[in-house]
Amino acid sequence: MTRTRTLSDLARHLGLSPATVSRALAQHEQIALKTRERVAKAAQELGYVPNRTAQALASGRTGFAGFLLPMRGRGLADPFLGEFVSALTEGFGAKGVELLLSAVPRDGSEQRHLESLITSGRVDGMVVSRIECADNRIALLQDHGVPFVAHGRLAQDETGYSWLDTDGETAFMEAFDLLYQAGHRRFGLLSIDDPLTFRQMREADLRKAYAANGDPELTLRHVSCSRYDMDTRARAIAGILSGDDRPTAVLAIADGLALELMAEAQKQGLSVPDDLSIIGFDNIPAAAHVAPGLTTFDACIAESATQLAEMLLMRINAPDAPHQQRLLRPQLVLRGTHGIAPVTAA
């Protein structure tokens, strides 16, 4: 098959004007959906690659969506981020938009990096993740009038911008009830010290469930640690298991911490789940492959990224449309560490 090299060649093949083909490839809503799909299919079959520079000049758009990738340290894998970025790339790619990943150096300012990216005009919009309770990135994007969507929420303001989040608060209350009904009274909460909204919401609702129960036998040991400092994280995890009054059940704010807790418990000779029940959050692939399997909440990582790509494209195409707020309900995935058998006295 001969490769179609120019927009005019593709237009002649389809019997359409070059302007119509150009707008269809740019996913303009003025072009009928069937026409956009027909043009996209023909471009793929004929091997046509749009000239980004020409498209940008014609449409005023770059065809790129941005996502910042903070570099926290060499060798620090983030399974959540890997799945999220993969699905985000696919979500944009299905609409002819490319994801521009911009790495922020370990000693760099994410705020300045973001400002440089959006003022340079390299992207049509941004996806921002790991939202903090008071996140200056949101205000920066609003001030510059750049279309964006947030994966997460500000602590006090859930309006005036588009966001998608996972209902971790309800999940942690559900986890507490599950473990309480199994007989657990000594609880642990293994968290992080970053000022992220999701962390504070999950912690607050666990404490709410704990306080509402009113059982005088209940205890809660709360330990926070750094996400990116392996030594302090190891000390915190060892600390939550120390003493004769150690928890019999621990909720971890994320699967990575839960898996490290499992390893430390087994290192100390504790049987999981007989001596210690653990529930995580995210449902990263490793959660299904450890022995015993980790009970966790499925954070809908790929689904979240796909929906965020869709939401951002809608904001780019219709910047004056009402903002969207979506809250996904995570599902509990029961595996070997939930410990629903009656708790024996330690």
C-alpha positions as CSV (number, residue, x, y, z in Angstrom):
1,M,0.0,0.0,0.0
2,T,1.3,3.4,-1.0
3,R,1.9,5.7,2.0
4,T,-0.2,8.9,1.9
5,R,2.2,11.7,2.6
6,T,0.2,14.9,2.5
7,L,-3.1,16.1,3.8
8,S,-4.2,16.9,0.2
9,D,-3.6,13.2,-0.7
10,L,-5.7,12.0,2.2
11,A,-8.5,14.5,1.3
12,R,-8.6,13.4,-2.4
13,H,-8.8,9.8,-1.2
14,L,-11.8,10.6,1.0
15,G,-13.5,13.0,-1.4
16,L,-13.4,15.7,1.2
17,S,-11.8,19.2,1.3
18,P,-8.4,19.5,3.0
19,A,-10.0,21.9,5.5
20,T,-12.6,19.4,6.5
21,V,-10.0,16.6,6.9
22,S,-7.7,18.9,8.9
23,R,-10.5,19.8,11.3
24,A,-11.6,16.1,11.6
25,L,-8.1,15.0,12.5
26,A,-8.0,17.8,15.2
27,Q,-11.3,16.4,16.6
28,H,-13.3,19.6,16.0
29,E,-16.8,19.1,17.3
30,Q,-18.2,21.0,14.3
31,I,-17.3,18.0,12.1
32,A,-19.7,15.1,12.4
33,L,-18.5,12.2,14.6
34,K,-18.9,9.7,11.7
35,T,-16.8,11.9,9.5
36,R,-14.1,12.2,12.2
37,E,-14.1,8.4,12.6
38,R,-13.9,7.9,8.9
39,V,-11.0,10.3,8.5
40,A,-9.1,8.8,11.4
41,K,-9.6,5.3,10.0
42,A,-8.4,6.2,6.6
43,A,-5.4,8.1,8.0
44,Q,-4.4,5.0,9.9
45,E,-4.9,2.6,7.0
46,L,-3.0,4.8,4.6
47,G,-0.2,5.6,7.0
48,Y,-0.8,9.3,7.1
49,V,1.1,11.2,9.8
50,P,-0.2,14.7,10.5
51,N,2.3,17.5,10.3
52,R,2.1,18.9,13.9
53,T,3.5,22.3,13.0
54,A,1.0,22.7,10.2
55,Q,-1.9,21.6,12.4
56,A,-0.9,24.0,15.1
57,L,-0.8,26.9,12.7
58,A,-4.1,26.0,11.2
59,S,-6.0,25.2,14.4
60,G,-4.2,27.1,17.1
61,R,-3.6,23.9,18.9
62,T,-0.5,21.8,19.4
63,G,-2.1,18.3,19.6
64,F,-0.3,17.7,22.9
65,A,-1.6,17.3,26.4
66,G,0.8,17.7,29.3
67,F,1.6,15.7,32.4
68,L,4.4,16.5,34.9
69,L,6.5,13.6,36.1
70,P,8.4,14.5,39.3
71,M,11.6,12.6,39.7
72,R,11.8,11.6,43.4
73,G,14.9,9.5,43.2
74,R,16.7,6.9,41.1
75,G,15.3,3.4,41.4
76,L,12.1,4.4,43.1
77,A,9.4,2.6,41.1
78,D,5.8,3.8,41.2
79,P,3.5,1.0,39.9
80,F,0.5,3.3,40.3
81,L,2.1,6.0,38.1
82,G,3.1,3.4,35.4
83,E,-0.4,2.1,35.0
84,F,-1.9,5.6,35.1
85,V,0.4,7.1,32.5
86,S,-0.1,4.1,30.1
87,A,-3.8,4.5,30.2
88,L,-3.6,8.2,29.9
89,T,-1.5,7.9,26.8
90,E,-4.0,5.4,25.3
91,G,-6.9,7.7,26.1
92,F,-5.4,10.7,24.3
93,G,-4.0,8.6,21.5
94,A,-7.5,7.3,20.6
95,K,-8.4,10.9,19.9
96,G,-5.3,11.8,17.9
97,V,-3.7,13.7,20.8
98,E,-0.2,12.9,22.2
99,L,0.8,12.9,25.8
100,L,3.8,15.1,26.6
101,L,5.6,13.9,29.7
102,S,7.7,16.5,31.2
103,A,10.1,15.3,33.9
104,V,10.8,17.6,36.9
105,P,14.3,17.1,38.3
106,R,14.7,16.0,41.9
107,D,16.0,19.4,42.9
108,G,13.6,21.3,40.6
109,S,10.4,23.3,41.4
110,E,7.3,21.6,40.1
111,Q,5.5,25.0,40.2
112,R,8.2,26.7,38.0
113,H,8.4,23.7,35.7
114,L,4.6,23.8,35.2
115,E,4.6,27.6,34.5
116,S,7.4,27.2,31.9
117,L,5.5,24.4,30.2
118,I,2.2,26.2,29.9
119,T,3.6,29.7,29.0
120,S,5.7,28.1,26.2
121,G,2.6,27.0,24.4
122,R,3.7,23.5,24.0
123,V,0.5,21.9,25.3
124,D,-3.2,22.5,24.8
125,G,-4.1,21.4,28.3
126,M,-2.8,19.7,31.5
127,V,-3.6,16.7,33.7
128,V,-2.4,17.3,37.2
129,S,-2.2,14.5,39.8
130,R,-1.3,14.0,43.5
131,I,-3.4,17.0,44.5
132,E,-2.5,18.7,47.8
133,C,-4.9,20.2,50.2
134,A,-3.9,23.7,49.1
135,D,-2.3,23.1,45.7
136,N,-0.8,26.2,44.0
137,R,-0.8,24.4,40.7
138,I,-4.6,24.7,40.5
139,A,-4.4,28.5,41.0
140,L,-1.6,28.8,38.5
141,L,-3.5,27.0,35.7
142,Q,-6.7,29.0,36.5
143,D,-4.7,32.3,36.3
144,H,-3.3,31.4,32.9
145,G,-6.6,30.2,31.6
146,V,-5.1,26.8,30.6
147,P,-7.6,23.9,30.3
148,F,-6.8,21.3,32.9
149,V,-8.3,18.4,34.9
150,A,-7.2,17.3,38.3
151,H,-6.8,13.8,39.5
152,G,-7.9,14.5,43.1
153,R,-9.4,17.5,44.9
154,L,-8.5,20.5,47.0
155,A,-9.4,20.1,50.6
156,Q,-11.8,23.0,50.9
157,D,-12.8,23.7,47.3
158,E,-14.4,21.1,45.0
159,T,-16.0,23.6,42.6
160,G,-14.6,25.9,39.9
161,Y,-12.4,23.3,38.2
162,S,-12.8,19.8,36.8
163,W,-11.7,16.8,38.8
164,L,-11.9,13.1,39.2
165,D,-11.2,11.2,42.4
166,T,-11.6,7.9,44.0
167,D,-13.8,7.6,47.1
168,G,-11.1,6.4,49.5
169,E,-12.9,7.8,52.5
170,T,-15.9,5.5,52.2
171,A,-13.4,2.6,51.4
172,F,-11.5,3.1,54.7
173,M,-14.8,3.1,56.7
174,E,-15.8,-0.1,54.9
175,A,-12.4,-1.6,55.8
176,F,-12.7,-0.7,59.4
177,D,-16.2,-2.3,59.6
178,L,-14.9,-5.5,58.0
179,L,-12.0,-5.8,60.4
180,Y,-14.1,-4.9,63.4
181,Q,-16.7,-7.5,62.6
182,A,-13.8,-10.0,62.4
183,G,-13.0,-9.3,66.0
184,H,-10.1,-6.8,65.6
185,R,-9.9,-4.2,68.3
186,R,-6.2,-3.1,68.0
187,F,-5.9,-1.1,64.8
188,G,-3.0,0.4,63.0
189,L,-2.9,3.1,60.3
190,L,0.2,3.2,58.1
191,S,0.2,6.5,56.2
192,I,2.5,9.1,54.5
193,D,3.5,12.6,55.6
194,D,2.8,14.3,52.3
195,P,0.0,17.0,52.5
196,L,-2.1,15.2,49.9
197,T,-5.9,15.5,50.1
198,F,-6.6,11.8,49.6
199,R,-4.4,11.0,52.5
200,Q,-6.1,13.4,54.8
201,M,-9.6,12.3,53.7
202,R,-8.9,8.6,54.2
203,E,-7.3,9.2,57.6
204,A,-10.2,11.5,58.7
205,D,-12.9,9.0,57.8
206,L,-11.1,6.1,59.4
207,R,-11.0,8.1,62.6
208,K,-14.7,9.0,62.2
209,A,-15.6,5.3,62.0
210,Y,-13.4,4.6,65.0
211,A,-14.9,7.3,67.1
212,A,-18.5,6.5,66.1
213,N,-18.1,2.9,67.2
214,G,-17.8,3.9,70.8
215,D,-16.0,0.6,71.8
216,P,-13.7,1.3,74.8
217,E,-11.5,-1.6,73.8
218,L,-10.6,0.0,70.5
219,T,-7.0,1.4,70.0
220,L,-5.5,3.0,67.0
221,R,-1.8,3.3,66.3
222,H,-1.1,5.9,63.6
223,V,2.3,6.0,62.0
224,S,3.3,8.3,59.1
225,C,6.4,8.1,57.0
226,S,8.1,9.5,53.9
227,R,7.1,8.1,50.6
228,Y,10.6,8.5,49.2
229,D,13.0,8.0,52.1
230,M,13.5,4.2,52.4
231,D,15.3,4.4,55.8
232,T,12.6,6.4,57.6
233,R,9.9,4.3,55.9
234,A,11.5,1.1,57.2
235,R,11.7,2.5,60.7
236,A,8.1,3.6,60.7
237,I,6.9,0.2,59.4
238,A,9.0,-1.6,62.1
239,G,7.6,0.8,64.7
240,I,3.9,0.0,64.0
241,L,4.6,-3.6,64.8
242,S,6.6,-3.1,68.0
243,G,5.4,-3.9,71.5
244,D,3.1,-6.4,73.0
245,D,0.1,-4.1,72.2
246,R,0.9,-4.0,68.5
247,P,-2.1,-3.8,66.2
248,T,-3.7,-7.0,65.0
249,A,-5.0,-5.2,61.9
250,V,-3.4,-2.4,59.8
251,L,-4.9,-0.3,57.1
252,A,-2.2,1.1,54.7
253,I,-2.8,4.3,52.8
254,A,-1.4,2.6,49.6
255,D,-0.4,-0.9,48.5
256,G,3.3,-0.1,48.4
257,L,3.3,0.5,52.1
258,A,1.1,-2.5,52.7
259,L,3.5,-4.8,50.8
260,E,6.5,-3.5,52.8
261,L,4.5,-4.1,56.0
262,M,3.8,-7.7,55.0
263,A,7.5,-8.3,54.4
264,E,8.5,-6.8,57.7
265,A,5.8,-8.8,59.6
266,Q,7.0,-12.0,58.1
267,K,10.6,-11.0,58.9
268,Q,9.6,-10.6,62.5
269,G,8.0,-14.1,62.5
270,L,4.4,-12.9,62.4
271,S,2.0,-14.9,60.4
272,V,-0.1,-13.0,57.9
273,P,-3.1,-13.0,58.3
274,D,-3.2,-15.2,61.4
275,D,-1.2,-12.7,63.6
276,L,-1.7,-9.6,61.5
277,S,-4.4,-8.6,59.0
278,I,-3.5,-6.0,56.4
279,I,-5.7,-4.0,53.9
280,G,-4.1,-1.7,51.3
281,F,-5.4,0.6,48.6
282,D,-4.8,0.8,44.8
283,N,-4.7,-2.8,43.7
284,I,-1.4,-2.6,41.9
285,P,-0.4,-5.8,40.1
286,A,2.0,-7.0,42.9
287,A,-0.9,-7.2,45.3
288,A,-2.2,-10.3,43.6
289,H,1.2,-12.0,43.4
290,V,2.5,-11.8,47.0
291,A,1.9,-14.7,49.3
292,P,-0.6,-14.5,50.8
293,G,-2.4,-12.2,48.5
294,L,-3.0,-8.6,49.7
295,T,-6.6,-7.5,50.3
296,T,-6.9,-4.1,48.8
297,F,-9.3,-1.6,47.2
298,D,-9.2,-1.3,43.5
299,A,-8.5,2.4,42.8
300,C,-9.7,2.2,39.2
301,I,-6.3,3.5,38.0
302,A,-6.7,2.8,34.3
303,E,-10.4,3.9,34.3
304,S,-9.5,7.1,36.1
305,A,-6.8,8.0,33.5
306,T,-9.1,7.2,30.6
307,Q,-11.9,9.4,32.0
308,L,-9.4,12.2,32.8
309,A,-8.2,12.2,29.1
310,E,-11.8,12.4,28.0
311,M,-12.6,15.2,30.4
312,L,-9.5,17.3,29.4
313,L,-10.4,17.0,25.7
314,M,-13.9,18.2,26.4
315,R,-12.5,21.2,28.3
316,I,-10.1,22.0,25.4
317,N,-12.9,21.8,22.8
318,A,-15.5,23.6,25.0
319,P,-13.6,25.7,27.6
320,D,-16.8,27.6,28.7
321,A,-18.7,24.4,29.4
322,P,-19.6,23.6,33.1
323,H,-16.9,21.9,35.0
324,Q,-17.2,18.2,35.8
325,Q,-16.7,16.5,39.1
326,R,-16.6,12.7,39.1
327,L,-16.2,10.4,42.1
328,L,-15.4,6.7,41.5
329,R,-16.3,4.0,44.0
330,P,-13.4,1.6,44.6
331,Q,-14.2,-2.1,45.0
332,L,-12.8,-4.2,47.8
333,V,-10.7,-7.1,46.4
334,L,-10.5,-9.8,49.1
335,R,-7.4,-11.9,49.2
336,G,-5.4,-13.8,51.7
337,T,-4.6,-11.0,54.2
338,H,-8.1,-9.7,55.2
339,G,-8.2,-12.0,58.2
340,I,-12.0,-12.4,58.6
341,A,-11.6,-15.4,60.9
342,P,-12.2,-14.7,64.6
343,V,-9.3,-12.9,66.2
344,T,-7.5,-14.8,69.0
345,A,-6.0,-13.1,71.9
346,A,-2.4,-12.1,71.3
